[in-house]
């Protein structure tokens, strides 16, 4: 028997070809994937995604975020998204941003054209895609949460920048 016939037979009796997306997202910490590894998996598997899978991706907080700011000694906090809050009488909690041991630094061009040295702090919680921006200089300089995308100097991947 050839390999194609064997594969088709196993598919007919119910052997699965891919891992359930919900399972992958629930075990990201165990996988120790960076965002590029996750993206490679999602791109490879996207043809098998169902509408519920796409909704899961749109509505799940699974992406690492980072906020850049001018270097100061104060600790920053970020309010959770409106979707993450519930209607209660208690004050809205804030999400603490944890300073990473080896801070990420970058030089970004601010909206006024000035070059700024920025320090990045990883967000303590993962975010939904719609809560993050692509890591462009202007967005970093504004202090908005961006996707924690490794730069070329720290990445083993070949395509690591956003155009």
Beta strands, then each sheet from edge to edge (+ up, - down):
strand 1: 65-70
strand 2: 77-79
strand 3: 94-96
strand 4: 104-109
strand 5: 115-122
strand 6: 146-147
sheet 1: 4+ 5- 1+ 6-
sheet 2: 2+ 3-
end
